[in-house]
């Protein structure tokens, strides 16, 4: 059993300077919020473009991909609206993207549905279980699953004052990651599938 509790912080100052070649542990594993730096954002469009969100790299472990995506969705509006979903798109496999429309805009539109939207700006999350890595075969890369628990932010779907709403029930999501075999992301762990566990059980009935 694996469990790490991640409460949503009030504010953490952080400016991303990562690009597609960054190495080492995921930055979102350690910093769960990104906020604009006043010195960097002075209405200058060129400076604004300096923000580059984390993306797939063969130096990132499978569990770090999950931590990165969960941490990004927890602070989905920093450093701009739907930045967290863009991070998730960056770590999604081609087949996952194709199933949701293919483009970033279609991916974001789909992700705002009530099921997956419950992870956006969530109150807290944790990884409950890490599955064993399944070796690669002749037709696919290695695979690994992660079970996560999410407590949505209060009032996200109620339309009322979040302070006056009771805590919403937690939800469990199962992540399936697969190591990419083809360039340009060869050797990278990517999100192959993400499903609400309750829906997964319903499919077996």
LINGIQUI-V308015 format. One record per residue. PHI is phi in radians with two decimals (none if undefined). PSI is psi in degrees with one decimal (NA if undefined). NEAR is the number of other ideal C-beta (glycine too) atoms within 8 Angstrom. Layout:
PHI|PSI|NEAR ; PHI|PSI|NEAR
//
This chain:
none|137.3|4 ; -2.19|131.6|7 ; -2.60|122.6|7 ; -2.33|121.3|6 ; -1.59|131.6|6 ; -2.22|97.4|11 ; -1.41|139.9|6 ; -1.18|123.3|12 ; -1.33|160.3|7 ; -1.24|-46.5|2 ; -2.96|133.4|6 ; -2.30|124.1|9 ; -1.35|124.6|6 ; -2.78|133.2|9 ; -2.10|124.5|10 ; -1.34|131.6|11 ; -2.14|19.4|6 ; -1.50|152.1|9 ; -2.29|-169.4|7 ; -1.15|-10.5|7 ; -1.89|14.0|5 ; -1.22|149.0|10 ; -2.12|168.7|5 ; 1.53|-167.3|4 ; -1.14|151.4|8 ; -1.05|133.2|12 ; -1.11|-30.2|12 ; -1.32|-11.0|14 ; -1.18|-25.7|9 ; -1.93|-30.2|6 ; -2.11|116.5|9 ; -1.66|6.0|10 ; -2.56|144.6|12 ; -2.13|131.3|11 ; -2.24|146.9|10 ; -1.17|138.9|8 ; -1.60|125.9|8 ; -1.03|-31.8|6 ; -1.26|-25.7|4 ; -1.54|-34.1|10 ; -1.89|97.8|9 ; -2.15|31.9|7 ; 1.41|8.1|4 ; -1.58|116.0|7 ; -1.09|-37.1|6 ; -1.16|-38.8|6 ; -1.16|-37.2|9 ; -1.05|-34.7|8 ; -1.26|-8.6|6 ; -1.23|-19.4|8 ; -1.27|117.6|10 ; -2.17|123.8|9 ; -1.38|156.1|11 ; -1.00|146.6|13 ; -2.49|173.6|11 ; -1.12|144.0|13 ; -2.66|146.2|10 ; -1.31|1.7|7 ; -1.61|-4.1|6 ; -1.71|127.9|12 ; -1.25|159.6|7 ; -1.04|-43.5|11 ; -1.16|-29.4|9 ; -1.24|-29.2|11 ; -1.11|-45.6|16 ; -1.11|-45.5|13 ; -1.08|-39.3|12 ; -1.13|-47.9|16 ; -1.16|-42.5|14 ; -1.15|-44.6|15 ; -1.10|-36.5|14 ; -1.20|-42.5|16 ; -1.20|-28.5|15 ; -1.13|-28.5|16 ; -2.16|57.5|14 ; -1.09|-23.9|13 ; -1.67|4.7|9 ; -2.00|131.5|10 ; -1.52|2.8|9 ; -2.70|167.7|7 ; -1.04|130.6|5 ; 1.13|23.4|9 ; -1.09|-37.3|15 ; -1.09|-40.7|14 ; -1.19|-33.1|14 ; -1.15|-37.5|11 ; -1.07|-44.5|16 ; -1.07|-39.5|14 ; -1.08|-39.9|11 ; -1.07|-30.8|10 ; -1.74|7.8|14 ; -1.55|145.3|10 ; -1.27|165.0|10 ; -1.08|-39.7|5 ; -1.18|-37.1|7 ; -1.13|-44.7|13 ; -1.09|-43.2|13 ; -1.10|-36.3|8 ; -1.17|-22.0|5 ; -1.90|17.4|10 ; 1.99|-24.9|10 ; 1.75|-42.6|6 ; -1.66|162.3|7 ; -1.08|-42.5|7 ; -1.11|-40.5|7 ; -1.21|-36.3|10 ; -1.06|-46.1|15 ; -1.16|-42.0|12 ; -1.04|-45.5|8 ; -1.13|-41.4|10 ; -1.19|-11.7|12 ; -1.53|10.3|8 ; -1.25|161.4|7 ; -1.01|-29.2|5 ; -1.25|-61.9|7 ; -1.38|-23.0|11 ; -1.12|-19.1|11 ; -1.18|-14.3|13 ; -1.54|-13.3|12 ; -1.35|126.1|14 ; 0.97|37.1|10 ; -1.10|155.5|14 ; -1.22|-49.6|9 ; -2.78|167.0|11 ; -2.64|162.1|12 ; -2.70|151.8|10 ; -1.60|118.5|15 ; -1.56|-35.8|10 ; -2.63|139.5|8 ; -2.01|119.3|8 ; -1.33|159.8|9 ; -1.19|146.7|4 ; -1.24|130.1|8 ; -1.67|125.5|7 ; -1.06|153.5|5 ; -1.17|154.3|7 ; -2.05|-172.4|5 ; -1.26|-17.2|2 ; -1.97|-8.6|3 ; -2.67|164.8|7 ; -1.45|178.5|8 ; -1.05|153.3|9 ; -2.30|155.3|12 ; -2.74|144.5|13 ; -2.01|153.4|10 ; -2.42|130.5|14 ; -1.75|124.9|13 ; -2.13|153.1|14 ; -2.05|134.5|10 ; -2.19|135.2|14 ; -1.93|109.1|11 ; -1.07|157.6|12 ; -1.16|147.7|11 ; -1.20|135.5|11 ; 1.35|9.3|12 ; -1.09|-40.4|12 ; -1.91|-3.8|8 ; -1.46|-25.9|6 ; 1.39|3.0|4 ; -1.81|-168.2|7 ; -1.33|118.7|6 ; -0.98|-29.6|9 ; -1.22|-24.1|6 ; -1.77|7.5|6 ; -1.79|142.5|11 ; -1.20|158.5|4 ; -1.06|132.2|7 ; -1.25|156.6|11 ; -1.17|149.5|4 ; -1.30|158.1|7 ; -2.24|153.1|12 ; -2.05|131.5|12 ; -2.14|139.7|12 ; -1.87|119.8|13 ; -1.70|134.2|12 ; -2.07|118.1|11 ; -1.89|148.4|15 ; -2.40|139.9|12 ; -1.44|124.9|13 ; -1.20|139.4|13 ; -1.81|-16.0|7 ; -1.93|147.4|5 ; -1.20|157.0|4 ; -1.53|-0.7|3 ; -1.90|29.0|9 ; -1.02|131.7|9 ; 1.52|-1.1|6 ; -1.61|140.4|11 ; -1.37|127.1|13 ; -2.25|154.4|15 ; -1.35|115.9|14 ; -1.60|-35.7|10 ; -2.76|145.5|8 ; -2.45|117.8|9 ; -2.30|148.2|8 ; -1.26|126.9|10 ; -1.03|-40.4|11 ; -1.03|-37.6|8 ; -1.19|-36.5|9 ; -1.10|-42.1|10 ; -1.14|-37.6|8 ; -1.11|-33.0|7 ; -1.21|-20.5|6 ; -1.56|-7.8|5 ; -1.39|NA|4
//
